[in-house]
């Protein structure tokens, strides 16, 4: 069964018709949806899925606390040894969703470190990502890290600097590009 990791910024609290149309497509295909429990995009998507009585949803939460599970769907609780609820704490469950999914669908306003980190995790695992980029109200397909670099060129310079500080993004991009350039083994 195809699994789609849906995530996005906590600043995104409503879904426009373009996003809803893509969600409708996922629903029509019967794909399993993996989603987090955060306020913002997670909660808005959960609300839409619940309004459409979609049941093929799995909500990922940290430890025993599930902040949002609007449809009372199956929940997966990811444990963490750390008690401080910060970026690295919540990124553990996001990494698990990226690992389990075949595809990603991210709703991004061009500033969220967490959403960008999800894109990076999916691309590292050679998984396709569809990004709805709010500043342009447009979809971007990410198949490689070069595609991600093109998307980052559309972001504000201050945001890109923040990504560098938080995620060490230039090192990630450099390392991943090196991997893409390495020749594989070809047997005749």
C-alpha positions as CSV (number, residue, x, y, z in Angstrom):
1,X,0.0,0.0,0.0
2,X,1.3,3.4,-1.0
3,X,2.1,5.7,2.0
4,X,2.3,9.5,1.8
5,X,3.9,11.6,4.5
6,X,2.0,14.9,4.7
7,X,3.5,17.7,6.7
8,X,4.0,21.4,6.8
9,X,4.5,24.6,8.7
10,X,2.8,25.4,11.9
11,X,2.0,28.8,10.4
12,X,-0.3,27.3,7.8
13,X,-3.7,27.1,9.4
14,X,-6.0,26.8,6.4
15,X,-6.0,24.9,3.1
16,X,-6.6,26.6,-0.3
17,X,-8.5,24.8,-3.2
18,X,-5.2,23.7,-4.8
19,X,-4.0,21.9,-1.7
20,X,-7.5,20.4,-1.2
21,X,-7.5,19.1,-4.8
22,X,-4.2,17.3,-4.2
23,X,-5.5,15.8,-1.0
24,X,-8.7,14.7,-2.8
25,X,-6.4,12.9,-5.3
26,X,-4.6,11.1,-2.5
27,X,-8.0,10.2,-0.9
28,X,-9.4,8.9,-4.3
29,X,-6.3,6.7,-4.7
30,X,-6.8,5.3,-1.2
31,X,-3.2,6.0,-0.2
32,X,-2.3,5.7,3.5
33,X,-1.6,9.0,5.0
34,X,1.1,9.5,7.6
35,X,0.8,12.8,9.4
36,X,2.1,14.5,12.6
37,X,0.1,15.9,15.4
38,X,1.3,19.5,15.4
39,X,-0.9,22.6,15.2
40,X,-0.8,24.4,11.8
41,X,-0.6,22.3,8.6
42,X,-0.9,18.9,10.4
43,X,-4.1,20.0,12.2
44,X,-5.6,21.7,9.1
45,X,-5.0,18.6,7.0
46,X,-6.4,16.3,9.7
47,X,-9.5,18.5,9.9
48,X,-10.0,18.2,6.1
49,X,-9.4,14.4,6.2
50,X,-12.0,14.1,9.0
51,X,-14.5,16.2,7.2
52,X,-14.2,13.9,4.2
53,X,-14.5,10.8,6.5
54,X,-11.1,9.5,5.3
55,X,-9.9,6.6,7.5
56,X,-6.6,5.5,6.0
57,X,-4.7,7.8,8.3
58,X,-2.0,7.2,10.8
59,X,-1.0,10.0,13.3
60,X,2.5,10.1,14.6
61,X,3.0,11.5,18.1
62,X,5.9,11.8,20.5
63,X,6.0,9.6,23.6
64,X,2.5,9.2,25.1
65,X,1.2,12.6,24.2
66,X,-0.8,13.1,21.0
67,X,-1.5,16.9,20.6
68,X,-4.0,16.5,17.7
69,X,-5.8,13.4,16.4
70,X,-9.0,14.9,15.1
71,X,-10.3,11.7,13.5
72,X,-9.3,9.4,16.4
73,X,-7.2,7.5,13.8
74,X,-4.6,4.9,14.6
75,X,-1.6,6.6,16.3
76,X,2.0,5.7,16.4
77,X,3.9,6.9,19.5
78,X,7.6,7.5,19.0
79,X,9.7,7.4,22.1
80,X,12.6,9.7,22.8
81,X,15.2,9.7,25.6
82,X,15.2,13.5,25.7
83,X,12.6,15.4,27.7
84,X,13.1,18.9,26.2
85,X,10.4,19.4,23.6
86,X,12.4,21.3,20.9
87,X,13.2,20.9,17.2
88,X,15.3,17.8,17.6
89,X,12.7,16.2,19.9
90,X,9.9,16.5,17.3
91,X,12.1,15.8,14.3
92,X,12.5,12.2,15.6
93,X,8.8,11.4,14.7
94,X,9.2,13.3,11.4
95,X,12.2,11.2,10.5
96,X,10.2,8.0,11.2
97,X,7.4,9.2,8.9
98,X,9.9,10.0,6.1
99,X,11.3,6.5,6.6
100,X,8.0,4.7,6.3
101,X,6.5,6.7,3.5
102,X,7.0,6.3,-0.3
103,X,6.3,9.9,-1.0
104,X,6.1,13.3,0.7
105,X,3.6,16.1,0.3
106,X,4.8,19.2,2.1
107,X,3.0,22.5,2.7
108,X,5.7,25.2,3.1
109,X,5.7,28.9,3.5
110,X,9.5,29.1,2.8
111,X,10.5,29.6,6.5
112,X,9.8,26.4,8.5
113,X,13.0,24.5,9.4
114,X,11.0,21.4,10.3
115,X,9.3,21.2,6.9
116,X,12.6,21.7,5.1
117,X,14.2,19.0,7.3
118,X,11.4,16.7,6.2
119,X,12.1,17.4,2.5
120,X,15.8,16.6,3.2
121,X,15.0,13.4,4.9
122,X,12.7,12.2,2.1
123,X,15.3,13.1,-0.6
124,X,18.1,11.4,1.3
125,X,16.0,8.2,1.1
126,X,15.4,8.8,-2.7
127,X,11.7,9.6,-2.2
128,X,9.8,12.0,-4.3
129,X,8.4,15.1,-2.6
130,X,5.7,17.4,-3.8
131,X,5.9,20.8,-2.2
132,X,3.2,23.4,-2.2
133,X,5.1,26.7,-1.9
134,X,2.8,29.3,-0.4
135,X,4.7,32.4,-1.4
136,X,4.1,31.5,-5.1
137,X,1.0,29.5,-4.6
138,X,2.7,26.8,-6.8
139,X,3.7,23.2,-6.6
140,X,7.3,22.1,-6.9
141,X,8.3,18.5,-7.6
142,X,11.5,17.5,-5.8
143,X,13.3,14.4,-7.2
144,X,16.9,15.4,-6.4
145,X,18.8,17.8,-4.2
146,X,19.2,20.0,-7.3
147,X,15.5,20.5,-7.3
148,X,15.6,21.5,-3.6
149,X,18.3,24.0,-4.4
150,X,16.1,25.6,-7.1
151,X,13.2,25.8,-4.6
152,X,15.6,27.4,-2.0
153,X,16.4,30.1,-4.6
154,X,12.8,31.2,-4.3
155,X,13.1,31.8,-0.5
156,X,14.0,35.0,1.2
157,X,17.7,35.4,1.9
158,X,17.1,35.7,5.7
159,X,15.3,32.4,5.7
160,X,18.1,30.6,3.8
161,X,20.6,32.0,6.3
162,X,18.4,30.6,9.1
163,X,18.3,27.2,7.5
164,X,22.1,27.2,7.3
165,X,22.3,28.1,11.0
166,X,19.7,25.5,12.2
167,X,20.3,22.6,9.7
168,X,23.8,23.2,8.3
169,X,22.1,23.0,4.9
170,X,25.1,23.8,2.7
171,X,27.0,20.8,4.1
172,X,24.0,18.5,3.6
173,X,23.6,19.7,0.0
174,X,27.3,19.3,-0.7
175,X,27.4,15.8,0.7
176,X,24.3,14.7,-1.2
177,X,25.5,16.1,-4.5
178,X,28.8,14.2,-4.0
179,X,26.8,11.0,-3.5
180,X,24.9,11.6,-6.7
181,X,28.1,12.1,-8.6
182,X,29.7,8.8,-7.4
183,X,29.6,6.2,-10.1
184,X,27.6,3.0,-9.3
185,X,28.7,-0.5,-10.0
186,X,27.5,-1.8,-13.3
187,X,27.7,-5.5,-14.1
188,X,27.6,-6.6,-17.7
